[in-house]
Amino acid sequence: MTSLVFSTKRPEPIDKLVVFGDSLSDIGTVFRATGGMYPPNPPYYHGRYSNGLVWVEYLAQRLDLPESKINNFACGGATTGSDINSLVPGLLTQVQSFTRTQQQAFPNTLYVLWAGANDYLQGASSTSIPVENVTKAIALLIDVGAKNILVANVPDLGQLPATRNSANSASLSALTQAHNQALRRSLKVVSQKHPEIHLATLDAHELYKSAIAHPAAFGFTNVISACLDRGNSSGNPNQFLFWDNIHPTTAAHRILGEAGWKAIQEAGIVNVPSVLG
Protein backbone atom coordinates (compact mmCIF):
# COMPACT_ATOMS: atom_id res chain seq x y z
CA MET A 1 0.00 0.00 0.00
CA THR A 2 1.32 3.47 -0.88
CA SER A 3 1.33 6.17 1.77
CA LEU A 4 2.31 9.82 1.77
CA VAL A 5 4.83 10.91 4.36
CA PHE A 6 5.31 14.59 5.07
CA SER A 7 8.18 16.36 6.72
CA THR A 8 7.53 16.89 10.43
CA LYS A 9 8.31 20.57 9.99
CA ARG A 10 6.18 21.81 7.13
CA PRO A 11 7.23 25.12 5.59
CA GLU A 12 4.65 27.87 5.33
CA PRO A 13 3.30 28.37 1.79
CA ILE A 14 5.12 30.95 -0.31
CA ASP A 15 2.79 33.94 -0.55
CA LYS A 16 4.85 36.33 -2.69
CA LEU A 17 7.55 36.33 -5.35
CA VAL A 18 10.18 39.09 -5.57
CA VAL A 19 12.35 38.94 -8.70
CA PHE A 20 15.68 40.59 -9.55
CA GLY A 21 17.57 40.10 -12.80
CA ASP A 22 17.83 40.78 -16.51
CA SER A 23 15.77 40.19 -19.66
CA LEU A 24 15.31 36.50 -18.88
CA SER A 25 13.05 37.50 -15.97
CA ASP A 26 11.77 40.91 -17.15
CA ILE A 27 7.96 40.96 -17.44
CA GLY A 28 7.62 44.57 -18.57
CA THR A 29 10.13 46.85 -16.83
CA VAL A 30 11.82 48.05 -20.04
CA PHE A 31 8.51 47.97 -21.92
CA ARG A 32 6.95 50.41 -19.44
CA ALA A 33 10.07 52.59 -19.29
CA THR A 34 10.05 52.99 -23.09
CA GLY A 35 6.33 53.68 -23.32
CA GLY A 36 5.64 50.31 -24.89
CA MET A 37 8.24 50.74 -27.62
CA TYR A 38 10.67 47.99 -26.59
CA PRO A 39 10.68 45.09 -26.85
CA PRO A 40 8.21 45.65 -29.72
CA ASN A 41 4.82 43.98 -29.38
CA PRO A 42 4.48 42.09 -31.69
CA PRO A 43 6.62 40.04 -32.25
CA TYR A 44 7.49 40.06 -28.54
CA TYR A 45 4.79 39.30 -26.01
CA HIS A 46 3.56 42.23 -23.91
CA GLY A 47 6.93 43.41 -22.62
CA ARG A 48 8.58 40.01 -22.32
CA TYR A 49 11.76 39.17 -24.24
CA SER A 50 10.02 36.10 -25.59
CA ASN A 51 6.88 35.02 -27.44
CA GLY A 52 4.94 34.39 -24.23
CA LEU A 53 5.26 34.17 -20.47
CA VAL A 54 8.72 33.89 -18.92
CA TRP A 55 9.95 31.37 -16.40
CA VAL A 56 9.20 33.30 -13.19
CA GLU A 57 5.56 33.54 -14.29
CA TYR A 58 5.38 29.78 -14.79
CA LEU A 59 7.01 29.38 -11.37
CA ALA A 60 4.38 31.70 -9.89
CA GLN A 61 1.66 29.53 -11.43
CA ARG A 62 3.18 26.50 -9.71
CA LEU A 63 3.08 28.43 -6.44
CA ASP A 64 -0.55 29.43 -7.07
CA LEU A 65 0.41 33.10 -6.94
CA PRO A 66 -1.56 35.68 -8.93
CA GLU A 67 0.24 38.43 -10.84
CA SER A 68 -0.52 40.85 -8.00
CA LYS A 69 1.77 38.77 -5.77
CA ILE A 70 4.79 39.14 -8.09
CA ASN A 71 7.07 42.10 -7.44
CA ASN A 72 9.44 42.08 -10.40
CA PHE A 73 12.47 44.40 -10.59
CA ALA A 74 14.21 42.51 -13.43
CA CYS A 75 15.27 44.74 -16.29
CA GLY A 76 16.34 43.80 -19.81
CA GLY A 77 20.02 44.54 -20.34
CA ALA A 78 20.89 44.43 -16.64
CA THR A 79 24.32 43.29 -15.52
CA THR A 80 25.04 42.09 -11.98
CA GLY A 81 26.39 45.49 -10.93
CA SER A 82 25.42 48.78 -9.36
CA ASP A 83 26.76 51.32 -11.85
CA ILE A 84 24.89 54.52 -11.00
CA ASN A 85 25.73 55.93 -14.45
CA SER A 86 23.94 53.11 -16.24
CA LEU A 87 20.46 53.67 -17.66
CA VAL A 88 19.65 50.07 -16.79
CA PRO A 89 19.66 49.16 -13.08
CA GLY A 90 21.86 46.12 -12.50
CA LEU A 91 21.06 43.26 -10.12
CA LEU A 92 22.86 44.86 -7.17
CA THR A 93 21.16 48.21 -7.82
CA GLN A 94 17.76 46.50 -7.96
CA VAL A 95 18.35 44.74 -4.65
CA GLN A 96 19.78 47.88 -3.02
CA SER A 97 16.70 49.84 -4.10
CA PHE A 98 14.46 47.15 -2.65
CA THR A 99 16.28 46.83 0.69
CA ARG A 100 16.40 50.60 1.18
CA THR A 101 12.62 50.83 1.01
CA GLN A 102 11.90 47.42 2.55
CA GLN A 103 13.05 47.53 6.17
CA GLN A 104 12.15 43.89 6.72
CA ALA A 105 11.83 40.96 4.36
CA PHE A 106 8.89 38.63 4.82
CA PRO A 107 9.74 35.03 5.70
CA ASN A 108 7.15 33.53 3.33
CA THR A 109 8.41 35.42 0.29
CA LEU A 110 10.58 33.74 -2.34
CA TYR A 111 13.39 35.98 -3.60
CA VAL A 112 14.71 35.17 -7.08
CA LEU A 113 18.05 36.34 -8.51
CA TRP A 114 19.30 35.66 -12.04
CA ALA A 115 21.94 37.78 -13.73
CA GLY A 116 25.45 37.51 -15.12
CA ALA A 117 24.99 36.87 -18.84
CA ASN A 118 25.11 40.55 -19.80
CA ASP A 119 28.34 41.11 -17.88
CA TYR A 120 30.15 38.69 -20.18
CA LEU A 121 28.23 39.51 -23.35
CA GLN A 122 29.18 43.14 -22.74
CA GLY A 123 32.86 42.34 -22.37
CA ALA A 124 33.66 41.27 -18.80
CA SER A 125 36.71 39.01 -18.96
CA SER A 126 36.82 37.93 -15.31
CA THR A 127 34.21 36.24 -13.14
CA SER A 128 35.30 37.79 -9.85
CA ILE A 129 33.16 40.95 -9.95
CA PRO A 130 29.95 39.40 -11.36
CA VAL A 131 29.98 36.58 -8.78
CA GLU A 132 30.86 39.05 -6.03
CA ASN A 133 27.91 41.22 -7.06
CA VAL A 134 25.47 38.30 -6.91
CA THR A 135 26.87 37.30 -3.50
CA LYS A 136 26.51 40.87 -2.20
CA ALA A 137 22.92 40.99 -3.44
CA ILE A 138 22.12 37.78 -1.57
CA ALA A 139 23.76 39.14 1.59
CA LEU A 140 21.66 42.31 1.42
CA LEU A 141 18.47 40.25 1.24
CA ILE A 142 19.55 38.04 4.13
CA ASP A 143 20.38 41.15 6.18
CA VAL A 144 16.76 42.33 5.95
CA GLY A 145 15.41 38.91 6.85
CA ALA A 146 14.96 36.95 3.60
CA LYS A 147 14.59 33.23 4.33
CA ASN A 148 13.88 31.72 0.89
CA ILE A 149 16.19 32.50 -2.03
CA LEU A 150 16.45 31.00 -5.52
CA VAL A 151 19.56 31.76 -7.59
CA ALA A 152 20.08 30.74 -11.22
CA ASN A 153 23.40 30.14 -12.92
CA VAL A 154 24.31 31.15 -16.47
CA PRO A 155 23.63 29.06 -19.59
CA ASP A 156 26.47 28.49 -22.05
CA LEU A 157 26.93 31.96 -23.52
CA GLY A 158 29.09 30.59 -26.32
CA GLN A 159 26.22 28.45 -27.64
CA LEU A 160 23.58 31.13 -28.24
CA PRO A 161 22.47 31.76 -31.84
CA ALA A 162 24.13 35.19 -31.53
CA THR A 163 27.49 33.78 -30.43
CA ARG A 164 27.93 30.17 -31.50
CA ASN A 165 29.64 31.07 -34.80
CA SER A 166 31.46 34.12 -33.47
CA ALA A 167 35.16 34.53 -32.74
CA ASN A 168 34.53 34.75 -28.99
CA SER A 169 32.31 31.67 -28.71
CA ALA A 170 34.97 29.57 -26.96
CA SER A 171 35.96 32.32 -24.54
CA LEU A 172 32.32 32.94 -23.63
CA SER A 173 31.83 29.23 -22.95
CA ALA A 174 34.93 29.23 -20.74
CA LEU A 175 33.71 32.30 -18.84
CA THR A 176 30.33 30.64 -18.37
CA GLN A 177 31.93 27.58 -16.84
CA ALA A 178 34.18 29.67 -14.58
CA HIS A 179 31.24 31.84 -13.47
CA ASN A 180 29.09 28.86 -12.57
CA GLN A 181 31.89 27.15 -10.65
CA ALA A 182 32.66 30.32 -8.68
CA LEU A 183 28.97 30.93 -8.03
CA ARG A 184 28.52 27.38 -6.76
CA ARG A 185 31.44 27.81 -4.34
CA SER A 186 30.08 31.16 -3.17
CA LEU A 187 26.58 29.80 -2.58
CA LYS A 188 28.04 26.93 -0.57
CA VAL A 189 29.80 29.44 1.71
CA VAL A 190 26.55 31.42 2.11
CA SER A 191 24.68 28.24 3.05
CA GLN A 192 27.32 27.30 5.63
CA LYS A 193 27.30 30.80 7.11
CA HIS A 194 23.50 31.00 7.18
CA PRO A 195 22.10 27.52 7.89
CA GLU A 196 18.72 29.11 8.67
CA ILE A 197 18.32 30.16 5.02
CA HIS A 198 16.73 28.01 2.34
CA LEU A 199 18.98 28.61 -0.67
CA ALA A 200 17.97 26.91 -3.93
CA THR A 201 19.85 26.84 -7.25
CA LEU A 202 18.34 26.69 -10.71
CA ASP A 203 20.87 24.95 -12.95
CA ALA A 204 19.99 26.74 -16.19
CA HIS A 205 23.34 25.73 -17.68
CA GLU A 206 22.57 22.03 -17.40
CA LEU A 207 19.05 22.51 -18.80
CA TYR A 208 20.30 24.31 -21.90
CA LYS A 209 23.09 21.76 -22.34
CA SER A 210 20.64 18.86 -22.11
CA ALA A 211 18.17 20.52 -24.50
CA ILE A 212 20.91 21.12 -27.08
CA ALA A 213 22.21 17.55 -26.75
CA HIS A 214 18.77 15.87 -26.67
CA PRO A 215 16.24 18.25 -28.26
CA ALA A 216 13.52 15.65 -28.82
CA ALA A 217 13.38 14.89 -25.09
CA PHE A 218 12.28 18.50 -24.56
CA GLY A 219 9.93 18.65 -27.53
CA PHE A 220 12.32 20.75 -29.64
CA THR A 221 13.34 20.28 -33.25
CA ASN A 222 15.61 23.33 -33.46
CA VAL A 223 18.05 24.22 -30.67
CA ILE A 224 20.60 26.06 -32.82
CA SER A 225 18.93 28.99 -34.54
CA ALA A 226 16.36 31.60 -33.55
CA CYS A 227 12.68 31.19 -34.36
CA LEU A 228 12.40 34.93 -34.93
CA ASP A 229 14.01 35.93 -38.23
CA ARG A 230 13.87 39.60 -39.29
CA GLY A 231 10.77 40.17 -37.24
CA ASN A 232 8.94 37.09 -38.49
CA SER A 233 8.45 33.74 -36.80
CA SER A 234 9.69 30.78 -38.81
CA GLY A 235 7.91 27.54 -38.02
CA ASN A 236 6.32 26.49 -34.74
CA PRO A 237 7.87 28.48 -31.86
CA ASN A 238 7.11 25.66 -29.41
CA GLN A 239 9.66 23.52 -31.24
CA PHE A 240 12.46 26.09 -30.83
CA LEU A 241 14.74 26.57 -27.84
CA PHE A 242 15.50 30.16 -28.85
CA TRP A 243 12.98 32.85 -29.74
CA ASP A 244 15.58 35.38 -30.89
CA ASN A 245 19.38 35.28 -31.03
CA ILE A 246 19.72 35.42 -27.24
CA HIS A 247 16.42 34.72 -25.50
CA PRO A 248 14.50 31.45 -25.12
CA THR A 249 10.97 30.78 -26.33
CA THR A 250 8.11 30.62 -23.87
CA ALA A 251 8.21 26.82 -24.34
CA ALA A 252 11.77 26.86 -23.00
CA HIS A 253 10.76 29.27 -20.24
CA ARG A 254 8.09 26.80 -19.15
CA ILE A 255 10.79 24.15 -18.74
CA LEU A 256 12.94 26.60 -16.77
CA GLY A 257 9.98 27.44 -14.54
CA GLU A 258 9.38 23.75 -13.86
CA ALA A 259 13.07 23.31 -13.00
CA GLY A 260 12.82 26.27 -10.62
CA TRP A 261 9.82 24.62 -8.97
CA LYS A 262 11.79 21.39 -8.47
CA ALA A 263 14.77 23.33 -7.12
CA ILE A 264 12.73 25.00 -4.39
CA GLN A 265 11.17 21.66 -3.50
CA GLU A 266 14.61 20.12 -3.06
CA ALA A 267 15.72 23.08 -0.93
CA GLY A 268 12.76 22.64 1.41
CA ILE A 269 11.17 25.96 0.46
CA VAL A 270 7.91 24.29 -0.44
CA ASN A 271 6.62 21.12 1.15
CA VAL A 272 6.39 18.03 -1.02
CA PRO A 273 5.13 14.62 0.13
CA SER A 274 7.48 11.71 -0.29
CA VAL A 275 5.97 8.45 -1.47
CA LEU A 276 6.83 5.24 0.32
CA GLY A 277 5.75 1.89 -0.99
C-alpha positions, 0 to 999 in steps of 0.5 A: 500500500502506498502512503504519503509521508510529510516532513515533520516541519512543514514550511509555510506556503510561499505567498509572494515572489520578488524577482531581480535580474535581466531580460530572462526574468523581465515581465515589462520593466523596459517595456513600461520605461520605453512607453511600450516601444521595446521590446516591440509587441508584436513580435514580442509578447507584452513586454517580455523578451520572448513570445509568451510568459517567462519562467518566473511567471510559470514558477508563480503559477506552480506556487498558485500566486496571482500576478498581484503577488509578483514584485518584479524588478528585473530589467532587460540589459541588466548586468550584476552590478550597481553602476549609477551611471547606467540607464539600466539598473543592474542586479545589485542596484535592484536589490539595493533599491528594494532593501532601502525601502523594505526595512524587513523581508517577509519570511514567506516570500521567495526571492529570485536572482538571475543575472550575469549573462550581460556582464560577459556579453558586454565584455567582462573578462573575469568572473570575480566581480559578477559573482561578487555582485550576486553574492553581495545581493544575496547578503543584502536580502539576508540582512533584511530577513529573507529566508527563501532564495532561488539563484540561477546560474548562467547558460552556455553563452558561447552556444547562443544563436548570436554567439555560436559562430562568433570569434569569442564563442569559446571564450564565452563558454569558458567564462560561463563555466568559470562563473558557474563554478565560482557561483557554486562555491560562493553559494556553498559558503553562504549556506554554511554561514546561514544555515537558517536560510533556504537557498535553492539553485536553478541549474539553467546551464545544465538545462540548456546543455541537455536541451541542445544535446537531446532536443527531442526529449524536450519537444524541440526540433531546433536548438541552434537557430532563432525562431524569430528571423527579421521580425517574423516567426519561422515555423512552430515556436514551441519547437524552438529553444530560442525565440531570438538570437539570445532569448528562449521561447516561452516553451523553453521558459516553461521548462525553466519554470518547472526546474525552478519549482523542483529546485525550491522543492529540493531546498525545502522551500515548499513542502512536497510529500514523499511516497513510500511503498 
